[in-house]
Amino acid sequence: MGPSGVCQVVGIWLRFGGAMRSRRRRSETAVDEELVELAAVADGSLSAERSLQLEVRVAASSELSGRLAEQQRAIALTRSAVAAVEVPQGLRRRIAAQRQQRRTRSPRRFAIAGVAAGAASAAAIAAVALVSAGSPAGFHAALAPTSLVPGAGGEATLRRSPSGWRIQLDAAGLPRLADGAFYEAWLRNDAGLLVPVGTFNDGRAVTLWAGVAPTQFTTLTVTRERANRDQGSSGEKVLVGTVTRGG
């Protein structure tokens, strides 16, 4: 999630607050309680019985439907940021505590504070996402040769991004392959399941992508392949390494 995503989250909350100020026709108490309950519906923290009652009112009011939609978009953007990076457990616990406080506090006294806390939580998570995306936790693999190419060797670093795991591989001693022959890299888990992560012709400065995490797929291998109808591994391993945290 990039800076534009964070701006969108903040913008939604600001528009929500602006809309609230421009619609003071109802009593202040009713509006405040409504804001808290809409926020609770959006993040799933409202009781089932009260949530059902409020959803009936929302279905009958385009104004309430619009407000709830804004809340839901903000929650969705926040959860997207959380999914993209590993948010520290301490922050997760603080956000959960704020949600619990919002459920138990007096609605009249703390309505605006509850909504503001929700906005602050979204902004905090998004900010962590940006920082983490700039310097994600990395993994490393030292690649050893096999008997097929005994003079080869190399290393790989794996870093998480919103698109998946970016793998930077640099190997020496591998003859360049062409004319339908190529190298293919794989990640393997303890059960022996292989996931292809990319193909290349020369081992220098290779960029690969993985959709599975190196926390579970901890073996990185490189095989020799030929273009044919068989999309599985040839089994002709030229490099093998274990993926470990760090790098």
C-alpha positions as a printed NumPy array, in Angstrom:
array([[  0.   ,   0.   ,   0.   ],
       [  1.652,   3.223,  -1.129],
       [  1.341,   6.885,   0.007],
       [ -1.729,   7.359,  -2.216],
       [ -3.47 ,   4.559,  -0.312],
       [ -2.712,   6.212,   3.029],
       [ -4.022,   9.532,   1.7  ],
       [ -7.206,   7.775,   0.594],
       [ -7.714,   6.282,   4.082],
       [ -7.179,   9.668,   5.754],
       [ -9.367,  11.38 ,   3.135],
       [-12.254,   9.038,   3.801],
       [-12.127,   9.738,   7.511],
       [-11.871,  13.503,   6.919],
       [-14.856,  13.445,   4.572],
       [-16.742,  11.414,   7.13 ],
       [-16.068,  14.052,   9.808],
       [-16.958,  16.865,   7.411],
       [-20.226,  15.214,   6.526],
       [-21.019,  14.845,  10.21 ],
       [-20.514,  18.565,  10.896],
       [-22.721,  19.557,   7.938],
       [-25.607,  17.346,   9.093],
       [-26.335,  18.618,  12.602],
       [-30.068,  18.778,  11.869],
       [-30.668,  15.809,  14.173],
       [-29.855,  16.066,  17.871],
       [-26.165,  15.943,  18.742],
       [-26.647,  12.909,  20.938],
       [-28.364,  10.888,  18.219],
       [-25.697,  11.727,  15.645],
       [-22.857,  10.849,  18.019],
       [-24.375,   7.499,  18.944],
       [-25.051,   6.766,  15.284],
       [-21.428,   7.453,  14.339],
       [-20.108,   5.06 ,  16.934],
       [-22.499,   2.305,  15.915],
       [-21.79 ,   2.718,  12.187],
       [-18.065,   2.43 ,  12.887],
       [-18.742,  -0.677,  14.982],
       [-20.834,  -2.239,  12.196],
       [-18.042,  -1.564,   9.692],
       [-15.368,  -3.318,  11.749],
       [-17.637,  -6.086,  13.065],
       [-17.463,  -5.089,  16.745],
       [-21.179,  -4.318,  17.255],
       [-23.393,  -6.959,  18.869],
       [-25.33 ,  -9.154,  16.447],
       [-28.737,  -7.986,  17.704],
       [-27.918,  -4.272,  17.551],
       [-26.124,  -4.699,  14.225],
       [-29.259,  -6.234,  12.69 ],
       [-31.398,  -3.341,  13.963],
       [-29.026,  -0.747,  12.55 ],
       [-28.765,  -2.536,   9.199],
       [-32.54 ,  -2.251,   8.833],
       [-32.278,   1.525,   9.329],
       [-29.344,   1.742,   6.935],
       [-31.294,  -0.11 ,   4.244],
       [-34.052,   2.49 ,   4.485],
       [-31.765,   5.549,   4.392],
       [-29.47 ,   6.552,   1.536],
       [-27.666,   8.918,   3.918],
       [-26.869,   6.151,   6.396],
       [-25.938,   3.8  ,   3.547],
       [-23.409,   6.326,   2.271],
       [-21.894,   6.782,   5.721],
       [-21.607,   3.052,   6.283],
       [-20.026,   2.594,   2.836],
       [-17.359,   5.185,   3.708],
       [-16.613,   3.381,   6.964],
       [-16.372,   0.044,   5.173],
       [-14.002,   1.453,   2.531],
       [-11.732,   2.814,   5.245],
       [-11.723,  -0.53 ,   7.054],
       [-11.019,  -2.391,   3.79 ],
       [ -8.057,  -0.147,   2.972],
       [ -6.67 ,  -0.583,   6.474],
       [ -7.003,  -4.367,   6.347],
       [ -5.339,  -4.363,   2.931],
       [ -2.353,  -2.555,   4.433],
       [ -2.18 ,  -5.051,   7.282],
       [ -2.287,  -7.974,   4.862],
       [  0.563,  -6.551,   2.833],
       [  3.04 ,  -6.364,   5.687],
       [  3.819,  -7.922,   9.036],
       [  2.429,  -5.391,  11.529],
       [  4.067,  -5.623,  14.985],
       [  2.035,  -7.587,  17.497],
       [  2.23 ,  -4.715,  20.004],
       [  0.396,  -2.413,  17.608],
       [ -2.215,  -5.082,  16.9  ],
       [ -2.881,  -5.427,  20.629],
       [ -3.256,  -1.657,  21.069],
       [ -5.743,  -1.474,  18.183],
       [ -7.755,  -4.351,  19.672],
       [ -7.786,  -2.599,  23.06 ],
       [ -9.091,   0.598,  21.478],
       [-11.925,  -1.324,  19.825],
       [-12.876,  -2.89 ,  23.176],
       [-12.882,   0.523,  24.853],
       [-15.136,   1.882,  22.118],
       [-17.68 ,  -0.892,  22.82 ],
       [-17.748,  -0.314,  26.597],
       [-17.568,   3.498,  26.906],
       [-20.631,   5.714,  27.191],
       [-21.814,   6.442,  23.603],
       [-22.778,  10.083,  24.33 ],
       [-19.559,  11.091,  26.025],
       [-17.094,   9.214,  23.845],
       [-18.737,   9.066,  20.413],
       [-16.384,  11.493,  18.703],
       [-13.395,  10.07 ,  20.579],
       [-14.309,   6.574,  19.394],
       [-14.46 ,   7.617,  15.743],
       [-11.23 ,   9.587,  16.083],
       [ -9.55 ,   6.559,  17.653],
       [-10.657,   4.461,  14.717],
       [ -9.19 ,   6.988,  12.271],
       [ -5.967,   7.131,  14.243],
       [ -5.79 ,   3.34 ,  14.236],
       [ -6.217,   3.218,  10.456],
       [ -3.569,   5.886,   9.936],
       [ -1.177,   4.154,  12.344],
       [ -1.487,   0.798,  10.609],
       [ -1.098,   2.398,   7.19 ],
       [  2.002,   4.26 ,   8.372],
       [  3.519,   1.032,   9.649],
       [  2.704,  -0.542,   6.303],
       [  4.626,   2.164,   4.462],
       [  7.646,   1.862,   6.731],
       [  7.607,  -1.909,   6.542],
       [  7.227,  -1.875,   2.761],
       [ 10.363,   0.261,   2.539],
       [ 12.438,  -2.072,   4.691],
       [ 10.736,  -5.486,   4.814],
       [ 12.043,  -8.471,   6.721],
       [ 14.366, -10.465,   4.478],
       [ 15.458, -14.049,   3.957],
       [ 18.674, -15.432,   2.512],
       [ 19.828, -18.624,   0.83 ],
       [ 23.397, -19.707,   0.088],
       [ 23.28 , -21.831,  -3.072],
       [ 25.62 , -24.809,  -3.306],
       [ 26.433, -26.685,  -6.541],
       [ 25.52 , -30.243,  -7.399],
       [ 27.5  , -32.808,  -9.366],
       [ 25.918, -31.554, -12.609],
       [ 27.782, -28.218, -12.438],
       [ 30.345, -28.637,  -9.638],
       [ 31.978, -25.247, -10.204],
       [ 28.794, -23.223,  -9.722],
       [ 27.597, -21.344,  -6.676],
       [ 25.55 , -18.352,  -5.687],
       [ 23.183, -16.713,  -3.25 ],
       [ 19.658, -15.326,  -3.127],
       [ 17.812, -12.787,  -1.016],
       [ 14.032, -12.818,  -0.581],
       [ 12.049,  -9.752,   0.452],
       [  8.333,  -9.34 ,   0.904],
       [  6.3  ,  -6.81 ,  -1.113],
       [  2.584,  -6.269,  -1.775],
       [  2.952,  -8.321,  -4.984],
       [  4.628, -11.314,  -3.344],
       [  8.191, -12.306,  -2.498],
       [ 10.865, -10.67 ,  -4.655],
       [ 13.886, -12.957,  -5.069],
       [ 17.242, -11.535,  -6.126],
       [ 19.467, -14.401,  -7.281],
       [ 23.095, -14.09 ,  -8.323],
       [ 24.951, -17.212,  -9.408],
       [ 28.372, -17.779, -10.931],
       [ 29.689, -20.748, -12.851],
       [ 26.446, -21.612, -14.624],
       [ 26.861, -21.893, -18.401],
       [ 24.422, -19.687, -20.276],
       [ 21.508, -21.681, -21.712],
       [ 19.595, -20.816, -24.888],
       [ 17.804, -22.355, -27.899],
       [ 14.964, -23.776, -25.823],
       [ 17.097, -24.593, -22.765],
       [ 16.861, -22.539, -19.596],
       [ 17.202, -22.598, -15.828],
       [ 14.177, -22.665, -13.533],
       [ 14.062, -21.811,  -9.827],
       [ 11.777, -23.53 ,  -7.343],
       [ 10.739, -23.212,  -3.705],
       [ 10.03 , -26.494,  -1.881],
       [  8.359, -27.199,   1.449],
       [  9.003, -30.052,   3.88 ],
       [  6.339, -32.189,   2.196],
       [  8.208, -32.007,  -1.106],
       [  5.744, -29.664,  -2.828],
       [  7.495, -27.614,  -5.523],
       [  6.395, -24.118,  -6.553],
       [  8.067, -22.539,  -9.614],
       [  9.323, -18.992,  -9.056],
       [ 10.788, -18.097, -12.458],
       [ 13.046, -18.982, -15.372],
       [ 16.255, -17.448, -16.723],
       [ 19.151, -18.069, -19.113],
       [ 22.078, -16.578, -17.198],
       [ 22.58 , -16.679, -13.446],
       [ 23.84 , -13.133, -13.002],
       [ 21.518, -10.514, -11.422],
       [ 18.307, -12.533, -11.766],
       [ 14.981, -11.277, -10.405],
       [ 12.354, -13.91 ,  -9.551],
       [  8.941, -13.741,  -7.876],
       [  7.254, -16.134,  -5.467],
       [  3.656, -16.261,  -4.316],
       [  4.461, -18.525,  -1.354],
       [  6.281, -17.56 ,   1.826],
       [  9.836, -18.724,   2.587],
       [  8.727, -19.377,   6.157],
       [  7.   , -22.516,   4.842],
       [  8.856, -23.182,   1.577],
       [ 12.37 , -23.236,   2.927],
       [ 14.375, -24.902,   0.145],
       [ 15.446, -23.035,  -2.996],
       [ 16.612, -25.08 ,  -5.98 ],
       [ 17.625, -24.315,  -9.564],
       [ 17.178, -26.903, -12.302],
       [ 18.046, -27.217, -15.984],
       [ 14.974, -27.38 , -18.2  ],
       [ 13.915, -27.499, -21.825],
       [ 10.825, -25.965, -23.419],
       [  8.35 , -28.829, -23.858],
       [  4.894, -29.932, -22.809],
       [  6.07 , -31.087, -19.385],
       [  5.787, -28.151, -16.987],
       [  7.133, -30.083, -13.992],
       [ 10.697, -30.125, -12.756],
       [ 13.236, -32.081, -14.786],
       [ 15.004, -33.037, -11.569],
       [ 18.332, -31.828, -13.021],
       [ 19.344, -29.708, -10.05 ],
       [ 22.351, -27.436, -10.479],
       [ 22.016, -25.328,  -7.301],
       [ 20.434, -26.062,  -3.928],
       [ 20.11 , -23.917,  -0.805],
       [ 18.187, -23.574,   2.446],
       [ 16.267, -20.34 ,   3.009],
       [ 16.893, -18.73 ,   6.402],
       [ 15.756, -15.49 ,   7.98 ],
       [ 18.062, -12.527,   7.486],
       [ 19.541, -10.689,   4.559]])
